[in-house]
Amino acid sequence: METAVAVRQDAQVINYEDYAMTPDRIVKQVGLIQEVMKCVMREGEHYGKIPGCGDKPTLLKPGAEKLSTTFRLAPSYLVTEKSLPAGHREYQVICTLTHIPTGVIFGQGVGAASTMESKYRYRKQERVCPKCGKETIIKGKAEYGGGYICFAKKGGCGAKFKEDDKAITDQIVGRVEYEDPADYYNTILKMAKKRAHVDATLTCTAASDIFTQDVEDLPSHLLKREPAPPVDVPKQEAPQDTPQDEPDDIPEEFRDEPKEEIPLISEPQRKRLFAISKKAGWPNDDLKQYLQERYGISHTSEIPKAKYEEICTWVESHTGWGG
């Protein structure tokens, strides 16, 4: 005997089977999402795989917009602002997706962002050269007199400083707080809005089995894979004829560190960033200065994929470096 699930509402019996999607329609919906991924979306721009976070791609803001357009879903937002100590702020956003042809609400998603998040609260402070003003100071090698050098190969002026020069040693280095959290109010509002939209899109299109979300927003130290267990390898004698480094080479402790492969953005992503900055009124010099001062990046081709959406969001919400 078949039993229909029904409820009584306003003296009417509503049979939920009349509104349920059939397995065939669900399969077609999943197929449509996969077809859009194949024909319209591009990896690294609309979605991407983050190293250390499994094989499931994370849905990015442009990808959420594409899926919303595909299913004719219009987003609307409810924003709640919360003031935090020391001028910090948090935004909580609810995104509602409404079916444009019918006006039916399909579902909601939530997102939050705060200036207390480490990437908006802190920056890495390097030693600054007192002469040229660039963050290119490195420790000199003992065999060449020690002290400190404004490293020319990193764009410095080549100046040298004594080991106890207070102009160098008295500088605060490492993780320091940004001076004015208000500089990031608009950025975190955009970020909370993006997170809510992605969440709503995954919920309303039932695409969570295809995509994940917010992985690209994790701190970089959480994105690294666990190191492989050590393997016993017979030690080999180092060759004796290795040429000595030049005096202005990178110090030994930096040169010998293994370099981790970091996925960088693609050429279409670079063009999108330039289009965003142009629309927002950014001079090219401002964009270059912003990337250099905020991330230590000298060229857009060096932008890590994990930081791309954060950079685009900040650029889109400002009119220049400091704007």
N, C-alpha and C positions, 0 to 999 in steps of 0.2 A: 504494500500500500504506500503510495506517495503522499507525503505531507508537505503542504506549502507553508512557508513562514509568513505570517501576516500579523498586523496590528490594527487596532481600531483607532482612528483619529478623526475627530469632528464627525462622528456618526458614519464614517466611511471605512471600509476595510481596504487596507493597502497591502497588496501582495508584492513582497520584495523581489520575487522571481521575475516580475515584470520589468524591473529596473536593473537586474543583475546582468553583468557582461558574460557572454558565453565563453567557454575555453577557446573557441575559434577566434573570437574578437580579441582576447587577451594575447594570443599568439601573434595576431596581426599587429597589435600595438607594439609588442616587443620587436617584431620584425621591422616596423617603421622606424623605431629609434635606431636600430642597428643600420638601417639603410641610410638614415641621416648622418650617422657617424661615418659611414663609408663614402658617401657622395658629397657631403657638405662640410663636415667638420674636419679640422686638421689637428693632429696630435701636437701638443706643445702650445697651441693657441686656444682651442676649445676644450680640450681635456689633455691630461698628461699623466705619466707614471712618475711617482716620486721615489727616488732611490731609498731603499730601506723600509718601504711601506707596502710591500706585496705587489702582486701583478694587476690588481684592480685599478683602473685609471681614476683619477680624481676629476670631478666635473668643475671646470673653471667658469667664471662669469660669462664670457662670450658663448660658451656651450649651453649654459642655462638659458640665455636669451634665445639661442637657436631653437631649443626644445620648446620654449614657451611660444615662440612664433609658429612652430610646427603644429602644435595642438591648439593654437588660437587662444592662448591664456594671457590675460592682461594682469600685471601685478599692481597691487596697491599696498601701502605701507602704514603701519601704526608705530610711531616712534615714542619711546619713553626715555627721558634723559635723567641721569642720576649723577649728582655732584659728589665727588670724593675728596678726601683731604689733600692739601697742598696743591690745589688747583687742578687736580686730575678729574676726569669725567668718564662716564660709561654710558653707552647707548644700547638699549634693547629694542629690537625691531621685530614686528610681526608682519610677515608678507602674506597677503591673501591673493590667490590666483582665481580670476573670474573668467569663465568661458565667454568670449566676445560675442559669438552668434546668439547665445541663449540667455546670457546674463546670470547663469548658474554658477555659484561658488563651488570650485572644485576642491579646495583645501587650503591649508596654511603651512607656513614654515617659520621658524624663529632663528634669530641670530643676535649676537651681542659682540661688542668690541669696547676696549677700554684703553686709555692712555697708560694704565698700569701694566699692560702687556709689555714684556721686555723689549720688543723691537720698537715700541713707541716711547718707552720710558728711558732706555739707556742707549748710549752710543759708545763706541770704542775710541778712547783717546790715546793717540800716539804722541811720542815726543816730537816737538816742533823745533825746527832749526831757528835759532835767534836771528840769523842773518837773512835767510830767504823766506822764512815763514812757512815752509813746507813740512809735512809730516814724513820726513825721509831720514830721520836719525837712526843709526844702527850702532851696535857696540863694536868697537874696533878690535882687531885681533892682537893678542899680546905680543906676538913676534914683530908686529909693525908699530909698536908703541902704545897699544891699548887706547884708552879714551873712547871718544865717540866720533862718528863720521856722518856728515850729511851725504848720504849715498847718491852718487852721481847717476848710477844706472837706474835709479828709481825717480829721476828727475830733480835730484837735489843739486846744491851748488858746490859740493865737494869740500866744504869747510870742515876743519877738525877742531875738536874740543878736548880739554884735559879730563881725566877721570873724575876729578872733584869739582868740575865747573858747575856752580850752582844754577847757572842759566839752563843747564840740562837736568841735573839731578833733582832740583826742586820742583820739576814739573810733575803734575799728577797724571798718571797713565793708567790704562786699563779701562774697566767699565765705569762710566760716569753718567749721571742723569742729565737729560736735556734740560736746558734752563727754563723753558716755557712750555708746559704741557698744552697750552692753548693753540700752539702751532699745529697740533695734530687733531684738534676737535673735528674738523671737517673730514679729515682722513679716516678717523675711526667711525664716523657716521656712515661714510660710504662703505667701509668694510663691513659694518654690521648689516647694512642694507644688502650687500652682496651675499653675505652668509645666509641671511634669511631667504633671499630669492633662490639660491641654490638648494637650500633645504626644502622649500616649497615645491620646486620643480621636481626634485627626486621623489617627493611624497606623492604629488599629483599625477605624475607619469609612471609611477611604480618602477622607477629605474634604479633603485638602490642596489639591485643585484648586478647592475652593469657598471655603475659608478659609485665612488665614495665621495666625500666632500671634506673641505677644510684641511686636508692633509698638507697642502702647500702653505698653510698658515702656521704650521707647527714650528717651534724654534729649531734652528738648524741642528743643534746637538741631539734632537730627538729623531732626526731624519736619517742618521747614519746607521748602517747595518752593524749588527754585533760582530766583533772581530772573530775570525776563524780561530779554532784552537791551534796552539803552536805545534809546529812539525819539527822534529829533530832532523837537522841538516848538518852534515859534516862541515866544520869550519875550514875555510880556505885562507891561505896566507895572502895578504894584500900585495899586489905587485909593488916592487921597490922603485920602479922608474916612473911613478906617477908624478907629473909635473906639479910644481908648487903653484898655489894660487897667486894671482896678481894682488897687489896691496888693496885695490879697490873692489876685490871680489866680495861675494857674500860671505859673512863669517861661517866657520865650520858648522856651528850648532844649527844654523838655519839651512845651509846648503845640503846637509845630510838628512834632513827630515824628509820622510816619504810624503809625496804629494798626492792628495786624494783627488780622484777624478770627479769634477763637479759638472753636471749637465748644464749647458749654456743655451740661451734662447736661439731660435731660428731666425732666418732672414725675414720671413713674413711677420714675426713678432717684433722685430726691430722696426719694420715699416709701420706697424700698428702703433708702436710707442711714439714714433715721430709724428704720426697723424694726430694722436691724442694731444701731444704737446703743442702742435701747431694750432689745433682747434682751441686749446686753452689759452693761447697767446704767449707761449713760452719762447723767448729768444734761445737760439741754439747754445749760446755761451752759458745761459742759466742752466740748461739741462745738463751740460757737461760739468758745470760746477757742482750741481746737486748730486750727481752720481759720484763724483770724486770725493766730495766732503762727507756725504752720508754713507757711502758704501766702499770708498777706496777704489772705484771703478773708473778707468781712464777712457774706455770705449764701450759703446753700447753692445758690441759683440761679446763683451766679457760678463754680461749680466747673467747670473744664475737663474735657471728656470724657477727655482723655489722662491725667488724674490720678485719675479716678473709682475705678478698681479698686484703685489704691494706697491711697487714702483708706479705702475699704470694708474692705480687708484689715487695715489698722492699727487701725481702730475695732473690728473684730470680735475682734481679738486682745488688746484692752486693756479695762479697766473704767472708764476715764476718762482725761482729759488728765494724763499722768504716771502712770496706773494700769497 
